[in-house]
Amino acid sequence: MDEQSFDRFDDTTFSVTISLAEYRALVAGQALANHEISQLYAQVDELTARNAGLIEQVQMLQDKVVEDDAPDD
């Protein structure tokens, strides 16, 4: 098979013929996309941890405000 690209679609077998170069480009693109997805998941994890820390700080400040506003006995 040569490096020529074929855009032929067979309705009976539902197959598409592509060149080896096109296949390699698809695989490389998928690998790049998988890497980018992994980076996005890492960012989500980092932001989730940061958010949890901020929520904890807000709760501590709210508790302190409640304590400070409590009437003295």
N, C-alpha and C positions, 0 to 999 in steps of 0.2 A: 504494500500500500504506500502510495506516495504522500507527500506533505500537503496535497491539495485538500481544501476544505469542501465537504459535501453538505449541502442543506437539504438533503433528500429525506423525506419522511415516509415510511411504509405504514399505511393504515391497517394492514393485516397484523403485523407483529408489534406495532407501536415502538419501533426502534428509530434511533437517530444515529447517523454515522458522522463522527468527527475525526479530525486528524489527531495524531499523537501530540503535536504541538498545542492544539486546542485543549486536549485532555490535561496536559501538564499545566497549562495556564489555569484551568479550572481547579485543579488540585492545589496549586500554589495560592490561588485566590481563597480557597476554602481554608487553607492553613492560616493565611493572614487573618481571615475573618474569625477563626477560632481563637487566635492569639488576642485579637481586639476584644472579643467577648470575654475572655479570661481576665483581661485588664479591667474591663467594666465591672465584672463581678468583684474584683479586688477593691475597686473604688467604692462599690456599694457596701462591702464589708467594712471598709475604713469609715465611711460616712455613717453607717449604722452604729459603729462603736462610738464615734464622736457624738452622735445624737444621744445615745444612751448616757454618756458622760454629762452632756448638757442637761438632760432631764433630771439626772441625779442632783446636779448643782442647783437647779430651780427648786426641786423638792426640799433640799437642805435650806435654801433661802426662805422658802415659804414657812417651813417649820420654825426658823429663827424669828420671822416676823410674828408668827402666832405666839411664840414664847415671849417676845418683847412686848406684845400688846396685851398679854394676860395680866389681869389685875393683881396687884400685890396684896398678899394677905396680912 
